[in-house]
Amino acid sequence: MTTTSPTKTVPDMTPTVLSSPERRGPRLKLGAGQQLKGGPFTYVALIVVGLGSLFPLYWTLVAASHDQQRVLDTPPPFIPGGRLWTNLEAAWEQANLGKAIVNSLIVSSCITLATLFFCTLAGYAFAKMRFRGRGVLMTAVIATLTIPPQLSVVPLFMMMSDIGWGGQLESVIFPTLVGAFGVFFMRQYLIEALPYELIEAGRVDGASNFRIVWSIVLPVARPAMMVLGMLTFVQAWNDFFWPFLALTQENPTLQVALGQLSASYTPDQSIVMAGALISTLPLLLVFVIFGKQIVGGIMAGAVKG
């Protein structure tokens, strides 16, 4: 008779390796269409930032609706008064704001359209085309951002005078038709957003370079173009230094005309604020009309990044 000894079970001493999610704890999972919910601190921070951003515009409205003496009182007023339309009419007549607004619209629109066209083409060339000296040229373009614009004022003024554009809008438009920042911005966007496969597919179908740019590059670059267009329009609209030197008081842009309101020995601050309020309204209108496309372009660029 044989006896079978009981089998001893040896415990497994191998350490259990936890997976990455188990080591880090539970991970928040969001389904399609779900959003993160902010806490009380988030709402407080957003309210503070929003009020801080709106306060300068509100103070401009308040100062434009009072007279000079009330604006300079201590403490100053914080509620709009009843002289808004009177001050707006005074600013409109004293600074010839009607012609200044038309000039600013012409200058800003031409600069914006030209910047979008040339910067998109140059950005596409630097991002997707292969040619000798591409890196050197791109480095030279970026290097121009380090040059202070004040250094080119004297030669640029002499050049505009020799051409015969002194005091004309052309002297403000043509020097800023294309910018290094716009070229670099569009290049960085198209590197990530435009795959080579789309370009090759267009070439296989027999599309020319112009057709590829029109049918492939421009639709892909539209979100970045909206953002660049907004930045360029705002910069051109608010530009004061070069238009102040290149234009005359009889043919000013809006910012140059506003400078005339505060050029006297004792300027009326309420009228100056009324003029500043008039200059701000077109920018607000642009953002209201194109705000959805601009925000969509910013978000598209963030997703691509």
QUIVENGI-V155610 format. One record per helix or strand of 3 or more residues. SS is the DSSP state (A for helix, B for strand). FROM is the first residue (numbers start at 1). LEN is the number of residues. If there is no record, write none. Layout:
# QUIVENGI-V155610
ss:SS from:FROM len:LEN
ss:SS from:FROM len:LEN
This chain:
# QUIVENGI-V155610
ss:A from:20 len:5
ss:A from:40 len:25
ss:A from:68 len:4
ss:A from:84 len:11
ss:A from:97 len:32
ss:A from:134 len:13
ss:A from:149 len:15
ss:A from:170 len:7
ss:A from:180 len:14
ss:A from:196 len:9
ss:A from:209 len:30
ss:A from:241 len:6
ss:A from:254 len:8
ss:A from:269 len:36
